[in-house]
Each structure stands twice: as structure tokens, then as C-alpha cells.
Amino acid sequence: METVIANRIVCLSVGFMLDLLFGDPYRLPHPVRWIGAAAGWLDKRLRRDKDSGAVKRRRGALLAAVMLLLTGGVTFAALSAAYHIHRLAGIALESILCYQMLSVKCLKDESMKVYRALCEDDIPKARLAVSMIVGRDTQRLDRDGITRAAVETVAENTSDGAVAPMLYLAVGGALFGVLYKTVNTMDSMFGYKNETYLDFGRCAARLDDAANYLPSRAAALLMIWGSILCKPKKDFSARGAWRIFCRDRYRHASPNSAQTESVCAGALGVRLAGDAWYFGRKTEKPYIGDDTRPIEPQDIVRANKLLYAASISTWVLCVAVLVLIGAAAA
């Protein structure tokens, strides 16, 4: 037990530090890309437009089950083989997997591309940059809409890309991290309420809701804590973060997405969300936060500060809990 806990602390810490230093290596193989490719391959073979809704739901559930068994089985086998060879080999592989399950630096880098394009007043470039990190149609977005979309994405993915995977890595090592990312990837590919995926993607969407239910709320609380840590103090309001979180955390079709978005809106004193376009159709959404001041590109920088404060706080919390568990087991 002590060895397992010690390994987990090392792998989580090394993985987190590697992510902060290097981010996602775009030109190198990445497990999440493999997961996406496998899910896409199964999608083409299991989804049939002529099927009834019930059949589509069953086939979507089958895809989800196959993906979890496949990714979980491959990860378990690889880690078992590596640890069997030598403990250091196992730690090396698990550290790399932990690193690749996190996306803190990548999220910051991609959102900052939007920020820089806005600072250059290059709206087409900003639309292109934000289209890389959001699922909505971006061609209709003006300057404020682009900024709002980038801030919302950083806020939401503070949970999905940082806090949630780190919590799963702390609880179950790289195996749980890969399983979480499998669910997350399937939801990003199939969890749309459109004619194509409303039924087929329902299982993936509900799995993602369940997997993120507790982590999203933990991420919101950690972001509130982060708003106390962030500087300059005048740019962040912990009181506002808590107030808007309590009021607006369920103003979203997803039970999880508005948890962190509401904190970010309250901490920065801006209004997020509202109507958006997806696949050429307008989706009506309630606003999150108060329109106390106009949103500005600098809010992307501030959202990233909250991202880093929450991520580092999560790592400290996870390591502290693991140390306590290890000490109790000694």
C-alpha cells in the first residue's frame, strides 16, 4: 500500500510538472488522439442514420462500453508489464500518462492565441484561434463574443482539463485518468443534441455528466480559493465568485458546466454565456454573472490565472491527502 501511494505521488507530481513545462506535444503521439481515432472508427461502423432512436441509444452504449474496455484494458496491461519489468519503468510510463491526461499549459497557450489576436485587432485571426477551443460556430462572433467564448472555455476546462483528471489520477492512477479522458473525449465527439447524435451520443453525454459531477463542484470551490490567491487583488473578487456560484451554477443545460463558469464570471465581474450558434442553429442560453462591466481581452489572461491557481491548489490538495493516507497505512 505504501509503495502504491508513493508511486502515485511521484507520477502525479512529475506528470503535472511536465504539463506545466511543455504542454501537449502536438507533433508526438498522444493517447487522447488515439482514443478519438478509435471512437471515430467505431462511430462509422455502429451509427446508422436509418436506425430508430432506441437502436441508436443501444449502439451508442455499446460504443461507450467497448471504448472503456479497450482503453482501460490496454492501459492496465501496459502499466502491469512496465511495473513487472522494474518499478522505475512503471513510474516512467505512468508519469508520462499522467502528463498526457492533463492540459493546463495547452489550454492557456491556445486561449492566449485568441488574446494576442484580439490585441492585434485581427478579428478573423481571433475567430480562427477561438474555433480551435470551442464547439460553437465562431463566424458570427464579434470582438466581445470571441472574448467571452475564450473565457468560458478556460473556465469550463479548468475542471475538464485540469482539476477533474488530476483528481482521478490521484484516486486511481493513470488507469483512472485514461478512463476519465475516454469518457470526456466521447462526450466531446458525440454529446451533441442534434439530429445525428441526440440518441447515439446520449450514453456518452450521461457518462460525462456523472464523471464530472463531483470534480466540477470541487473545481468551482478551488477556483473560488484561487480568486483569493490571484493578483492583482483588484482584478478578482472571491466574494463575487461565491455569490454568482451560489446563484448561477445551474444556469446551463449541463449539470456541470456552469459550476466553474459561474465562479469565473463572479470573480471577474463579467457576464458570460447567453445565446450561441451550433451547427448553424441558434441555441438560447441564460446568462451567467452580472453585466457590471464590459468584457475585455485581458479577462482571458485573468481566467488563465484562475486556471493555474486552481490547478496548483488541486495538486497540493491531492498530494497532501495521499501523504496522509500513506502515513495512516504505515
ZADO-1210 file (C-alpha; in nm, 4 decimals, padded with zeros to 6 digits):
<atoms>
<atom x="00.0000" y="00.0000" z="00.0000" code="MET" pos="1"/>
<atom x="00.2756" y="00.2445" z="00.0936" code="GLU" pos="2"/>
<atom x="00.4595" y="00.1743" z="-00.2317" code="THR" pos="3"/>
<atom x="00.1435" y="00.2297" z="-00.4366" code="VAL" pos="4"/>
<atom x="00.0793" y="00.5640" z="-00.2648" code="ILE" pos="5"/>
<atom x="00.4425" y="00.6696" z="-00.3064" code="ALA" pos="6"/>
<atom x="00.4336" y="00.5791" z="-00.6761" code="ASN" pos="7"/>
<atom x="00.1114" y="00.7731" z="-00.7230" code="ARG" pos="8"/>
<atom x="00.2524" y="01.0866" z="-00.5599" code="ILE" pos="9"/>
<atom x="00.5626" y="01.0715" z="-00.7771" code="VAL" pos="10"/>
<atom x="00.3737" y="01.0030" z="-01.1012" code="CYS" pos="11"/>
<atom x="00.1115" y="01.2701" z="-01.0399" code="LEU" pos="12"/>
<atom x="00.3738" y="01.5283" z="-00.9461" code="SER" pos="13"/>
<atom x="00.6073" y="01.4505" z="-01.2359" code="VAL" pos="14"/>
<atom x="00.3142" y="01.4449" z="-01.4797" code="GLY" pos="15"/>
<atom x="00.1830" y="01.7787" z="-01.3565" code="PHE" pos="16"/>
<atom x="00.5250" y="01.9432" z="-01.3741" code="MET" pos="17"/>
<atom x="00.5800" y="01.8113" z="-01.7271" code="LEU" pos="18"/>
<atom x="00.2444" y="01.9523" z="-01.8334" code="ASP" pos="19"/>
<atom x="00.3223" y="02.2933" z="-01.6851" code="LEU" pos="20"/>
<atom x="00.6601" y="02.2969" z="-01.8600" code="LEU" pos="21"/>
<atom x="00.5804" y="02.1528" z="-02.2023" code="PHE" pos="22"/>
<atom x="00.2048" y="02.1236" z="-02.2545" code="GLY" pos="23"/>
<atom x="00.0719" y="01.8845" z="-02.5180" code="ASP" pos="24"/>
<atom x="00.3377" y="01.7775" z="-02.7698" code="PRO" pos="25"/>
<atom x="00.1493" y="01.8402" z="-03.0953" code="TYR" pos="26"/>
<atom x="00.3940" y="01.6505" z="-03.3122" code="ARG" pos="27"/>
<atom x="00.4236" y="01.3467" z="-03.0865" code="LEU" pos="28"/>
<atom x="00.1761" y="01.0586" z="-03.0434" code="PRO" pos="29"/>
<atom x="-00.0886" y="01.1298" z="-02.7812" code="HIS" pos="30"/>
<atom x="-00.3283" y="00.8822" z="-02.6141" code="PRO" pos="31"/>
<atom x="-00.6238" y="01.1188" z="-02.6407" code="VAL" pos="32"/>
<atom x="-00.5775" y="01.1367" z="-03.0189" code="ARG" pos="33"/>
<atom x="-00.5702" y="00.7569" z="-03.0297" code="TRP" pos="34"/>
<atom x="-00.8858" y="00.7458" z="-02.8184" code="ILE" pos="35"/>
<atom x="-01.0537" y="00.9887" z="-03.0566" code="GLY" pos="36"/>
<atom x="-00.9448" y="00.7891" z="-03.3607" code="ALA" pos="37"/>
<atom x="-01.0765" y="00.4638" z="-03.2126" code="ALA" pos="38"/>
<atom x="-01.4066" y="00.6256" z="-03.1157" code="ALA" pos="39"/>
<atom x="-01.4400" y="00.7745" z="-03.4651" code="GLY" pos="40"/>
<atom x="-01.3744" y="00.4333" z="-03.6222" code="TRP" pos="41"/>
<atom x="-01.6452" y="00.2729" z="-03.4090" code="LEU" pos="42"/>
<atom x="-01.8832" y="00.5595" z="-03.4799" code="ASP" pos="43"/>
<atom x="-01.8631" y="00.4945" z="-03.8540" code="LYS" pos="44"/>
<atom x="-01.9403" y="00.1256" z="-03.8009" code="ARG" pos="45"/>
<atom x="-02.2092" y="00.1423" z="-03.5345" code="LEU" pos="46"/>
<atom x="-02.4119" y="00.4556" z="-03.6104" code="ARG" pos="47"/>
<atom x="-02.6738" y="00.4280" z="-03.8822" code="ARG" pos="48"/>
<atom x="-02.8997" y="00.7207" z="-03.9626" code="ASP" pos="49"/>
<atom x="-03.1892" y="00.4901" z="-04.0590" code="LYS" pos="50"/>
<atom x="-03.1994" y="00.3231" z="-03.7152" code="ASP" pos="51"/>
<atom x="-03.4686" y="00.4099" z="-03.4645" code="SER" pos="52"/>
<atom x="-03.3862" y="00.6179" z="-03.1580" code="GLY" pos="53"/>
<atom x="-03.3842" y="00.3108" z="-02.9325" code="ALA" pos="54"/>
<atom x="-03.1418" y="00.1271" z="-03.1590" code="VAL" pos="55"/>
<atom x="-02.9148" y="00.4304" z="-03.1782" code="LYS" pos="56"/>
<atom x="-02.9103" y="00.4537" z="-02.7985" code="ARG" pos="57"/>
<atom x="-02.8155" y="00.0870" z="-02.7672" code="ARG" pos="58"/>
<atom x="-02.5428" y="00.1198" z="-03.0265" code="ARG" pos="59"/>
<atom x="-02.4126" y="00.4340" z="-02.8579" code="GLY" pos="60"/>
<atom x="-02.3996" y="00.2491" z="-02.5262" code="ALA" pos="61"/>
<atom x="-02.2154" y="-00.0361" z="-02.6974" code="LEU" pos="62"/>
<atom x="-01.9585" y="00.2081" z="-02.8358" code="LEU" pos="63"/>
<atom x="-01.9036" y="00.3560" z="-02.4899" code="ALA" pos="64"/>
<atom x="-01.8625" y="00.0116" z="-02.3310" code="ALA" pos="65"/>
<atom x="-01.6187" y="-00.1055" z="-02.5990" code="VAL" pos="66"/>
<atom x="-01.4128" y="00.2132" z="-02.5673" code="MET" pos="67"/>
<atom x="-01.3862" y="00.1876" z="-02.1883" code="LEU" pos="68"/>
<atom x="-01.2916" y="-00.1794" z="-02.2037" code="LEU" pos="69"/>
<atom x="-01.0390" y="-00.1116" z="-02.4795" code="LEU" pos="70"/>
<atom x="-00.8657" y="00.1891" z="-02.3249" code="THR" pos="71"/>
<atom x="-00.8842" y="00.0505" z="-01.9729" code="GLY" pos="72"/>
<atom x="-00.7544" y="-00.2893" z="-02.0803" code="GLY" pos="73"/>
<atom x="-00.4658" y="-00.1520" z="-02.2843" code="VAL" pos="74"/>
<atom x="-00.3634" y="00.0892" z="-02.0072" code="THR" pos="75"/>
<atom x="-00.3818" y="-00.1788" z="-01.7365" code="PHE" pos="76"/>
<atom x="-00.1801" y="-00.4227" z="-01.9456" code="ALA" pos="77"/>
<atom x="00.0861" y="-00.1655" z="-02.0338" code="ALA" pos="78"/>
<atom x="00.1278" y="-00.0470" z="-01.6753" code="LEU" pos="79"/>
<atom x="00.1339" y="-00.4019" z="-01.5388" code="SER" pos="80"/>
<atom x="00.4040" y="-00.5001" z="-01.7875" code="ALA" pos="81"/>
<atom x="00.6120" y="-00.1906" z="-01.7111" code="ALA" pos="82"/>
<atom x="00.5959" y="-00.2361" z="-01.3338" code="TYR" pos="83"/>
<atom x="00.6747" y="-00.6061" z="-01.3784" code="HIS" pos="84"/>
<atom x="00.9944" y="-00.5138" z="-01.5631" code="ILE" pos="85"/>
<atom x="01.1035" y="-00.2651" z="-01.2961" code="HIS" pos="86"/>
<atom x="00.9441" y="-00.0178" z="-01.0616" code="ARG" pos="87"/>
<atom x="01.1240" y="00.2714" z="-01.2350" code="LEU" pos="88"/>
<atom x="00.9896" y="00.1583" z="-01.5725" code="ALA" pos="89"/>
<atom x="00.6381" y="00.1590" z="-01.4318" code="GLY" pos="90"/>
<atom x="00.6838" y="00.5006" z="-01.2753" code="ILE" pos="91"/>
<atom x="00.8224" y="00.6393" z="-01.6014" code="ALA" pos="92"/>
<atom x="00.5284" y="00.5113" z="-01.8077" code="LEU" pos="93"/>
<atom x="00.2678" y="00.6172" z="-01.5528" code="GLU" pos="94"/>
<atom x="00.4247" y="00.9631" z="-01.5186" code="SER" pos="95"/>
<atom x="00.4063" y="01.0103" z="-01.8958" code="ILE" pos="96"/>
<atom x="00.0431" y="00.9011" z="-01.8978" code="LEU" pos="97"/>
<atom x="-00.0379" y="01.1383" z="-01.6115" code="CYS" pos="98"/>
<atom x="00.1318" y="01.4174" z="-01.8056" code="TYR" pos="99"/>
<atom x="-00.0716" y="01.3431" z="-02.1160" code="GLN" pos="100"/>
<atom x="-00.4034" y="01.3354" z="-01.9286" code="MET" pos="101"/>
<atom x="-00.3563" y="01.6981" z="-01.8187" code="LEU" pos="102"/>
<atom x="-00.3905" y="02.0044" z="-02.0409" code="SER" pos="103"/>
<atom x="-00.3240" y="02.3096" z="-01.8264" code="VAL" pos="104"/>
<atom x="-00.0494" y="02.4697" z="-02.0351" code="LYS" pos="105"/>
<atom x="-00.2152" y="02.3758" z="-02.3639" code="CYS" pos="106"/>
<atom x="-00.5404" y="02.5414" z="-02.2564" code="LEU" pos="107"/>
<atom x="-00.3536" y="02.8548" z="-02.1561" code="LYS" pos="108"/>
<atom x="-00.1474" y="02.8622" z="-02.4758" code="ASP" pos="109"/>
<atom x="-00.4477" y="02.8159" z="-02.7054" code="GLU" pos="110"/>
<atom x="-00.6570" y="03.0785" z="-02.5261" code="SER" pos="111"/>
<atom x="-00.3661" y="03.3218" z="-02.5307" code="MET" pos="112"/>
<atom x="-00.3557" y="03.2927" z="-02.9096" code="LYS" pos="113"/>
<atom x="-00.7064" y="03.4388" z="-02.9031" code="VAL" pos="114"/>
<atom x="-00.5898" y="03.7126" z="-02.6657" code="TYR" pos="115"/>
<atom x="-00.2965" y="03.8110" z="-02.8861" code="ARG" pos="116"/>
<atom x="-00.5133" y="03.8206" z="-03.1998" code="ALA" pos="117"/>
<atom x="-00.7623" y="04.0459" z="-03.0208" code="LEU" pos="118"/>
<atom x="-00.4800" y="04.2735" z="-02.9055" code="CYS" pos="119"/>
<atom x="-00.3725" y="04.2984" z="-03.2693" code="GLU" pos="120"/>
<atom x="-00.7356" y="04.3815" z="-03.3566" code="ASP" pos="121"/>
<atom x="-00.7302" y="04.0920" z="-03.6045" code="ASP" pos="122"/>
<atom x="-01.0862" y="03.9623" z="-03.5686" code="ILE" pos="123"/>
<atom x="-01.0643" y="03.6894" z="-03.8409" code="PRO" pos="124"/>
<atom x="-00.7479" y="03.5553" z="-03.6770" code="LYS" pos="125"/>
<atom x="-00.9155" y="03.5667" z="-03.3352" code="ALA" pos="126"/>
<atom x="-01.2195" y="03.3795" z="-03.4707" code="ARG" pos="127"/>
<atom x="-00.9919" y="03.1121" z="-03.6138" code="LEU" pos="128"/>
<atom x="-00.7982" y="03.0823" z="-03.2866" code="ALA" pos="129"/>
<atom x="-01.1119" y="03.0524" z="-03.0723" code="VAL" pos="130"/>
<atom x="-01.2606" y="02.7952" z="-03.3130" code="SER" pos="131"/>
<atom x="-00.9779" y="02.5629" z="-03.2072" code="MET" pos="132"/>
<atom x="-01.1005" y="02.5522" z="-02.8473" code="ILE" pos="133"/>
<atom x="-01.4806" y="02.5882" z="-02.8652" code="VAL" pos="134"/>
<atom x="-01.7574" y="02.3775" z="-03.0171" code="GLY" pos="135"/>
<atom x="-01.9837" y="02.6653" z="-03.1225" code="ARG" pos="136"/>
<atom x="-01.9965" y="02.8435" z="-03.4583" code="ASP" pos="137"/>
<atom x="-01.7462" y="03.1282" z="-03.4438" code="THR" pos="138"/>
<atom x="-01.8046" y="03.3142" z="-03.7711" code="GLN" pos="139"/>
<atom x="-02.0889" y="03.5147" z="-03.6169" code="ARG" pos="140"/>
<atom x="-01.8889" y="03.6231" z="-03.3114" code="LEU" pos="141"/>
<atom x="-01.7848" y="03.9851" z="-03.2679" code="ASP" pos="142"/>
<atom x="-01.4938" y="04.1010" z="-03.0514" code="ARG" pos="143"/>
<atom x="-01.6853" y="04.0619" z="-02.7243" code="ASP" pos="144"/>
<atom x="-01.8307" y="03.7288" z="-02.8314" code="GLY" pos="145"/>
<atom x="-01.4862" y="03.5928" z="-02.9125" code="ILE" pos="146"/>
<atom x="-01.3514" y="03.7088" z="-02.5774" code="THR" pos="147"/>
<atom x="-01.6487" y="03.5632" z="-02.3920" code="ARG" pos="148"/>
<atom x="-01.6114" y="03.2287" z="-02.5702" code="ALA" pos="149"/>
<atom x="-01.2425" y="03.2067" z="-02.4776" code="ALA" pos="150"/>
<atom x="-01.3061" y="03.2952" z="-02.1128" code="VAL" pos="151"/>
<atom x="-01.5909" y="03.0425" z="-02.0899" code="GLU" pos="152"/>
<atom x="-01.3709" y="02.7695" z="-02.2371" code="THR" pos="153"/>
<atom x="-01.0886" y="02.8361" z="-01.9916" code="VAL" pos="154"/>
<atom x="-01.3390" y="02.8352" z="-01.7045" code="ALA" pos="155"/>
<atom x="-01.5114" y="02.5127" z="-01.8096" code="GLU" pos="156"/>
<atom x="-01.1892" y="02.3327" z="-01.8903" code="ASN" pos="157"/>
<atom x="-01.0350" y="02.4266" z="-01.5589" code="THR" pos="158"/>
<atom x="-01.2438" y="02.1310" z="-01.4470" code="SER" pos="159"/>
<atom x="-01.2289" y="01.9054" z="-01.7551" code="ASP" pos="160"/>
<atom x="-00.8632" y="01.9625" z="-01.8406" code="GLY" pos="161"/>
<atom x="-00.7031" y="02.0124" z="-01.5007" code="ALA" pos="162"/>
<atom x="-00.8933" y="01.9531" z="-01.1771" code="VAL" pos="163"/>
<atom x="-01.1037" y="01.6514" z="-01.2786" code="ALA" pos="164"/>
<atom x="-00.8248" y="01.4466" z="-01.4421" code="PRO" pos="165"/>
<atom x="-00.5904" y="01.5290" z="-01.1528" code="MET" pos="166"/>
<atom x="-00.8465" y="01.4046" z="-00.9017" code="LEU" pos="167"/>
<atom x="-00.8951" y="01.0824" z="-01.0972" code="TYR" pos="168"/>
<atom x="-00.5187" y="01.0373" z="-01.1271" code="LEU" pos="169"/>
<atom x="-00.4859" y="01.0800" z="-00.7510" code="ALA" pos="170"/>
<atom x="-00.7627" y="00.8273" z="-00.6789" code="VAL" pos="171"/>
<atom x="-00.6792" y="00.5567" z="-00.9311" code="GLY" pos="172"/>
<atom x="-00.3535" y="00.6463" z="-01.1022" code="GLY" pos="173"/>
<atom x="-00.3091" y="00.6642" z="-01.4777" code="ALA" pos="174"/>
<atom x="-00.5731" y="00.3935" z="-01.5316" code="LEU" pos="175"/>
<atom x="-00.8489" y="00.6132" z="-01.3889" code="PHE" pos="176"/>
<atom x="-00.7052" y="00.9121" z="-01.5727" code="GLY" pos="177"/>
<atom x="-00.7276" y="00.7344" z="-01.9082" code="VAL" pos="178"/>
<atom x="-01.0808" y="00.6109" z="-01.8369" code="LEU" pos="179"/>
<atom x="-01.1867" y="00.9648" z="-01.7474" code="TYR" pos="180"/>
<atom x="-01.0332" y="01.1058" z="-02.0661" code="LYS" pos="181"/>
<atom x="-01.2069" y="00.8341" z="-02.2673" code="THR" pos="182"/>
<atom x="-01.5440" y="00.9443" z="-02.1311" code="VAL" pos="183"/>
<atom x="-01.4545" y="01.3106" z="-02.1816" code="ASN" pos="184"/>
<atom x="-01.3432" y="01.2517" z="-02.5406" code="THR" pos="185"/>
<atom x="-01.6550" y="01.0540" z="-02.6295" code="MET" pos="186"/>
<atom x="-01.8725" y="01.3339" z="-02.4943" code="ASP" pos="187"/>
<atom x="-01.6824" y="01.5961" z="-02.6957" code="SER" pos="188"/>
<atom x="-01.7325" y="01.3865" z="-03.0102" code="MET" pos="189"/>
<atom x="-02.0859" y="01.2547" z="-02.9657" code="PHE" pos="190"/>
<atom x="-02.2529" y="01.4511" z="-02.6860" code="GLY" pos="191"/>
<atom x="-02.4464" y="01.6861" z="-02.9130" code="TYR" pos="192"/>
<atom x="-02.8209" y="01.7440" z="-02.9043" code="LYS" pos="193"/>
<atom x="-02.8603" y="01.7399" z="-03.2797" code="ASN" pos="194"/>
<atom x="-03.0280" y="01.5024" z="-03.5221" code="GLU" pos="195"/>
<atom x="-02.7113" y="01.2983" z="-03.5680" code="THR" pos="196"/>
<atom x="-02.6111" y="01.2379" z="-03.2074" code="TYR" pos="197"/>
<atom x="-02.9139" y="01.3105" z="-02.9877" code="LEU" pos="198"/>
<atom x="-02.9768" y="00.9378" z="-02.9355" code="ASP" pos="199"/>
<atom x="-02.6455" y="00.7815" z="-03.0339" code="PHE" pos="200"/>
<atom x="-02.4441" y="01.0118" z="-02.8088" code="GLY" pos="201"/>
<atom x="-02.6768" y="01.0024" z="-02.5093" code="ARG" pos="202"/>
<atom x="-02.4810" y="00.7387" z="-02.3192" code="CYS" pos="203"/>
<atom x="-02.1523" y="00.9247" z="-02.3696" code="ALA" pos="204"/>
<atom x="-02.3100" y="01.2517" z="-02.2533" code="ALA" pos="205"/>
<atom x="-02.4592" y="01.0963" z="-01.9410" code="ARG" pos="206"/>
<atom x="-02.1350" y="00.9187" z="-01.8559" code="LEU" pos="207"/>
<atom x="-01.9559" y="01.2515" z="-01.8835" code="ASP" pos="208"/>
<atom x="-02.2143" y="01.4204" z="-01.6623" code="ASP" pos="209"/>
<atom x="-02.1665" y="01.1502" z="-01.3991" code="ALA" pos="210"/>
<atom x="-01.7857" y="01.1513" z="-01.4230" code="ALA" pos="211"/>
<atom x="-01.7709" y="01.5294" z="-01.3821" code="ASN" pos="212"/>
<atom x="-02.0440" y="01.5764" z="-01.1220" code="TYR" pos="213"/>
<atom x="-01.8182" y="01.5866" z="-00.8142" code="LEU" pos="214"/>
<atom x="-01.4989" y="01.7141" z="-00.9868" code="PRO" pos="215"/>
<atom x="-01.6783" y="02.0155" z="-01.1380" code="SER" pos="216"/>
<atom x="-01.8013" y="02.1215" z="-00.7965" code="ARG" pos="217"/>
<atom x="-01.4594" y="02.0661" z="-00.6438" code="ALA" pos="218"/>
<atom x="-01.3094" y="02.2712" z="-00.9274" code="ALA" pos="219"/>
<atom x="-01.5549" y="02.5548" z="-00.8584" code="ALA" pos="220"/>
<atom x="-01.4576" y="02.5663" z="-00.4900" code="LEU" pos="221"/>
<atom x="-01.0889" y="02.5533" z="-00.5788" code="LEU" pos="222"/>
<atom x="-01.1380" y="02.8399" z="-00.8246" code="MET" pos="223"/>
<atom x="-01.3037" y="03.0441" z="-00.5514" code="ILE" pos="224"/>
<atom x="-00.9983" y="02.9749" z="-00.3374" code="TRP" pos="225"/>
<atom x="-00.7824" y="03.0643" z="-00.6364" code="GLY" pos="226"/>
<atom x="-00.9550" y="03.4009" z="-00.6698" code="SER" pos="227"/>
<atom x="-00.8151" y="03.4820" z="-00.3238" code="ILE" pos="228"/>
<atom x="-00.4637" y="03.3879" z="-00.4341" code="LEU" pos="229"/>
<atom x="-00.4616" y="03.5650" z="-00.7708" code="CYS" pos="230"/>
<atom x="-00.3048" y="03.9073" z="-00.8144" code="LYS" pos="231"/>
<atom x="-00.3591" y="04.1944" z="-00.8590" code="PRO" pos="232"/>
<atom x="-00.6300" y="04.1705" z="-00.5931" code="LYS" pos="233"/>
<atom x="-00.8430" y="04.4403" z="-00.7584" code="LYS" pos="234"/>
<atom x="-00.8986" y="04.2132" z="-01.0607" code="ASP" pos="235"/>
<atom x="-01.0508" y="03.9243" z="-00.8646" code="PHE" pos="236"/>
<atom x="-01.3393" y="03.9073" z="-00.6209" code="SER" pos="237"/>
<atom x="-01.3725" y="03.5943" z="-00.4069" code="ALA" pos="238"/>
<atom x="-01.6958" y="03.7333" z="-00.2665" code="ARG" pos="239"/>
<atom x="-01.8335" y="03.7858" z="-00.6164" code="GLY" pos="240"/>
<atom x="-01.7179" y="03.4368" z="-00.7187" code="ALA" pos="241"/>
<atom x="-01.9041" y="03.2787" z="-00.4273" code="TRP" pos="242"/>
<atom x="-02.2179" y="03.4900" z="-00.4811" code="ARG" pos="243"/>
<atom x="-02.2513" y="03.4139" z="-00.8521" code="ILE" pos="244"/>
<atom x="-02.1603" y="03.0486" z="-00.7939" code="PHE" pos="245"/>
<atom x="-02.4463" y="03.0134" z="-00.5461" code="CYS" pos="246"/>
<atom x="-02.6893" y="03.1943" z="-00.7781" code="ARG" pos="247"/>
<atom x="-02.5953" y="03.0800" z="-01.1312" code="ASP" pos="248"/>
<atom x="-02.4235" y="02.7412" z="-01.1032" code="ARG" pos="249"/>
<atom x="-02.7216" y="02.5605" z="-01.2587" code="TYR" pos="250"/>
<atom x="-02.7837" y="02.8051" z="-01.5451" code="ARG" pos="251"/>
<atom x="-02.6722" y="02.5588" z="-01.8094" code="HIS" pos="252"/>
<atom x="-02.8184" y="02.2556" z="-01.9833" code="ALA" pos="253"/>
<atom x="-02.5295" y="02.0547" z="-01.8395" code="SER" pos="254"/>
<atom x="-02.5370" y="01.9994" z="-01.4621" code="PRO" pos="255"/>
<atom x="-02.1623" y="02.0674" z="-01.4511" code="ASN" pos="256"/>
<atom x="-02.0520" y="02.3337" z="-01.6986" code="SER" pos="257"/>
<atom x="-02.1917" y="02.6356" z="-01.5149" code="ALA" pos="258"/>
<atom x="-02.0219" y="02.5379" z="-01.1890" code="GLN" pos="259"/>
<atom x="-01.6855" y="02.6807" z="-01.2910" code="THR" pos="260"/>
<atom x="-01.8237" y="02.9324" z="-01.5416" code="GLU" pos="261"/>
<atom x="-02.0285" y="03.0961" z="-01.2650" code="SER" pos="262"/>
<atom x="-01.7220" y="03.1226" z="-01.0414" code="VAL" pos="263"/>
<atom x="-01.5176" y="03.2806" z="-01.3202" code="CYS" pos="264"/>
<atom x="-01.7960" y="03.5259" z="-01.4071" code="ALA" pos="265"/>
<atom x="-01.8314" y="03.6279" z="-01.0434" code="GLY" pos="266"/>
<atom x="-01.4594" y="03.6505" z="-00.9776" code="ALA" pos="267"/>
<atom x="-01.4026" y="03.8753" z="-01.2817" code="LEU" pos="268"/>
<atom x="-01.7259" y="04.0721" z="-01.2534" code="GLY" pos="269"/>
<atom x="-01.8415" y="03.9973" z="-01.6083" code="VAL" pos="270"/>
<atom x="-02.1373" y="03.8275" z="-01.7736" code="ARG" pos="271"/>
<atom x="-02.0779" y="03.5007" z="-01.9598" code="LEU" pos="272"/>
<atom x="-02.2869" y="03.2524" z="-02.1614" code="ALA" pos="273"/>
<atom x="-02.6023" y="03.3722" z="-02.3377" code="GLY" pos="274"/>
<atom x="-02.7290" y="03.2575" z="-02.6782" code="ASP" pos="275"/>
<atom x="-02.4866" y="03.0750" z="-02.9064" code="ALA" pos="276"/>
<atom x="-02.4884" y="02.9150" z="-03.2518" code="TRP" pos="277"/>
<atom x="-02.4108" y="02.5460" z="-03.3060" code="TYR" pos="278"/>
<atom x="-02.4114" y="02.3780" z="-03.6477" code="PHE" pos="279"/>
<atom x="-02.5979" y="02.6723" z="-03.7971" code="GLY" pos="280"/>
<atom x="-02.8705" y="02.6757" z="-03.5316" code="ARG" pos="281"/>
<atom x="-02.9198" y="02.9289" z="-03.2576" code="LYS" pos="282"/>
<atom x="-02.9326" y="02.7856" z="-02.9050" code="THR" pos="283"/>
<atom x="-03.0890" y="03.0016" z="-02.6383" code="GLU" pos="284"/>
<atom x="-02.8932" y="03.0037" z="-02.3126" code="LYS" pos="285"/>
<atom x="-02.9351" y="03.2053" z="-01.9933" code="PRO" pos="286"/>
<atom x="-02.6644" y="03.4494" z="-01.8948" code="TYR" pos="287"/>
<atom x="-02.4232" y="03.3696" z="-01.6135" code="ILE" pos="288"/>
<atom x="-02.2957" y="03.6529" z="-01.3957" code="GLY" pos="289"/>
<atom x="-02.3760" y="04.0231" z="-01.3810" code="ASP" pos="290"/>
<atom x="-02.3050" y="04.2727" z="-01.6568" code="ASP" pos="291"/>
<atom x="-02.1174" y="04.5061" z="-01.4212" code="THR" pos="292"/>
<atom x="-01.8581" y="04.5999" z="-01.6821" code="ARG" pos="293"/>
<atom x="-01.7829" y="04.5193" z="-02.0482" code="PRO" pos="294"/>
<atom x="-01.5790" y="04.2056" z="-02.1044" code="ILE" pos="295"/>
<atom x="-01.2284" y="04.2718" z="-02.2407" code="GLU" pos="296"/>
<atom x="-00.9409" y="04.0628" z="-02.3831" code="PRO" pos="297"/>
<atom x="-00.7500" y="04.0983" z="-02.0549" code="GLN" pos="298"/>
<atom x="-01.0189" y="03.8768" z="-01.8996" code="ASP" pos="299"/>
<atom x="-00.8667" y="03.5839" z="-02.0898" code="ILE" pos="300"/>
<atom x="-00.5416" y="03.6441" z="-01.9012" code="VAL" pos="301"/>
<atom x="-00.7323" y="03.6670" z="-01.5728" code="ARG" pos="302"/>
<atom x="-00.9208" y="03.3442" z="-01.6446" code="ALA" pos="303"/>
<atom x="-00.5875" y="03.1714" z="-01.7023" code="ASN" pos="304"/>
<atom x="-00.4638" y="03.2955" z="-01.3663" code="LYS" pos="305"/>
<atom x="-00.7669" y="03.1288" z="-01.2073" code="LEU" pos="306"/>
<atom x="-00.6888" y="02.8136" z="-01.4066" code="LEU" pos="307"/>
<atom x="-00.3341" y="02.7978" z="-01.2722" code="TYR" pos="308"/>
<atom x="-00.4325" y="02.8854" z="-00.9157" code="ALA" pos="309"/>
<atom x="-00.6978" y="02.6115" z="-00.9109" code="ALA" pos="310"/>
<atom x="-00.4673" y="02.3570" z="-01.0785" code="SER" pos="311"/>
<atom x="-00.1773" y="02.4107" z="-00.8385" code="ILE" pos="312"/>
<atom x="-00.4165" y="02.4075" z="-00.5427" code="SER" pos="313"/>
<atom x="-00.5594" y="02.0761" z="-00.6658" code="THR" pos="314"/>
<atom x="-00.2127" y="01.9244" z="-00.6911" code="TRP" pos="315"/>
<atom x="-00.1229" y="02.0402" z="-00.3390" code="VAL" pos="316"/>
<atom x="-00.4506" y="01.9007" z="-00.2051" code="LEU" pos="317"/>
<atom x="-00.4090" y="01.5653" z="-00.3819" code="CYS" pos="318"/>
<atom x="-00.0501" y="01.5201" z="-00.2635" code="VAL" pos="319"/>
<atom x="-00.1433" y="01.6169" z="00.0946" code="ALA" pos="320"/>
<atom x="-00.4296" y="01.3654" z="00.1046" code="VAL" pos="321"/>
<atom x="-00.2126" y="01.0900" z="-00.0452" code="LEU" pos="322"/>
<atom x="00.0617" y="01.1608" z="00.2101" code="VAL" pos="323"/>
<atom x="-00.1922" y="01.1358" z="00.4917" code="LEU" pos="324"/>
<atom x="-00.3287" y="00.8085" z="00.3536" code="ILE" pos="325"/>
<atom x="00.0252" y="00.6725" z="00.3196" code="GLY" pos="326"/>
<atom x="00.1077" y="00.7754" z="00.6755" code="ALA" pos="327"/>
<atom x="-00.2094" y="00.6123" z="00.8088" code="ALA" pos="328"/>
<atom x="-00.1273" y="00.2908" z="00.6244" code="ALA" pos="329"/>
<atom x="00.2290" y="00.2770" z="00.7567" code="ALA" pos="330"/>
</atoms>
